[in-house]
Amino acid sequence: KSLQTVLLNEGVYPSGLITGYFGQMTFEAVKRFQEKYSSEILVPADLTSGNGYVGVGTRKKINSLLGKQTSEITTSSGLKSLQTVLLNEGVYPSGLITGYFGQMTFEAVKRFQEKYSSEILVPADLTSGNGYVGVGTRKKVNQLLSK
């Protein structure tokens, strides 16, 4: 699921299905990911195109991105900021600013994504919110935080 989340956030996994199952869609997304970061993944391995296998170079880049993507939102203060935006946007009816990303926050993120679908879902080729705080969602949250 972490791999698929990174692939989605990087714009190479258009289906957006975070299932934990490594099937053909994930395999193709890994190829696109490898080609997106070819200088860091393919060139050192003496490859010219993605092969879809999550080897050392691919894992290293994924872990690097995971660290960046999760650090800002998994801190208690980052989650509280997210929950505050969700509350202010009217999509978090429970209003609990806890710093814990549970089911209520997950569902609120889905509603948030659907509220701003033209900015979050459409560019990611999605039709409904998935509850994951990816690139588009973070961008919109940060935009609202800076107002």
N, C-alpha and C positions, 0 to 999 in steps of 0.2 A: 504494500500500500504506500509506503514511503517513496519507493521508486516511482510508482505511477503518479504520485502527487508532484514529485519533482518534474517529471516529464510533462505533466499538465501545466505546471507553473512556467516551464520553459517554452511552452507553445508548440511542442512537438507531439502532443498526445491529444488530437482533436476530439476523440470520442469522449474523453473526460471520465471514463468509467474507473472508479477507484475500487477495485474488487479484490486485490491481493492475488489474482490469478494471472500468471504470466503466459498469455496466449499470443496469437498472431498480432493483435493490435498493439500490445505492449512491445513485442519483438520489433515491429516496424518503427514504433516510437523511439526505441533505443537506438536503432540505426540512424534516425534523424537527429537524435541527441548527439550521437558520436560525430556526425558530420557537422553539426552546429559548432562543436568544440573540437574540430579536427586537429588544430594545432596542439591541443593538450592531450588528446586521446589517440587519434589515428597516427599522426606523424611520429611520435615516439615509439609506436608499435610497428612502424614501417608499413602502415596500411593506407590505402587511398580511398576507401569507402567504408561506411559502417557495416558491421557484421551482425549486430543485434545481440551479441553476447556481452554480458556484464562482467568484464574482466577487470584486472587491476586498475588500468587507467580510467575506465568508465566509473568504477566504484569510487576512485579517488575524487573525481570531479563531482559525482553525485553527493558524496559526503561533504565536500566543500560547500556545495550549494545548500544542502540540508542545514548545515550549521548557520548559514546566513539567513535562510528562510524561516527557521524556527526560532532563532534567538530573539528576534524582535517581538514575536507574537506570543512566545511561550513564557516570557517573564510575567510575573503577576501584574506588574504595572502595565505592560503591553496589553495583556488580556483585559485589564480593567478599562483601558482606553478604548479597546475594541467594543466592550460591552456598553460603555458610555455612548459611543457613536450609535450602536444598534438601538439603544434606548431613545436617544434623541431623534433617530430616524423613524421611530414608531413601529419597529419590527421586533422588539424585545419586550413583550408585554409583562414578563415576570419582573423585570426591572432590577434583578439581583446583580449588583456589581461586586462579584466575588473574586475575580482573577482566576476562576476555574473554568476550563473549556469543557463543559458537559453537554448533554443532549439539548437543553434549552438554548444554549449559545449556538450550538450547531444548527438548530432549526431557525434561529434568528438570522444567522449568516445566510441561510438559504433564502429567506424572505428578503434580506438586504440585496442579495445578488439579483433576485427577480425584480425588485424595485428599480434597480439601476441596470436592467438587463442590456440596454443598448451600449453601456460602457463596460460591463463586466462579462455578460454571457455571450453576446453576439460576436465580439472579437475572438472569443475562445471557441466559437462554433458550438455553443451549448444552448439548449432551449429551456432549461430549468436550473435552478440553483442546486449546487452539490454540497454546500456546507463547508467546503475547504477554503481556507484563506490563502488563495493563490495570488499571483501577480496583479491581476485586474482588481480583485477585491481589496488587496492591500493598498493599491494606488488610490482607489476611491475613498477608503477609510482615511488614509493620510491626507487626501485633499480636504475632506470634511474636518479633520482635526486641525488643519492649518487655518481654517476660517476664523 
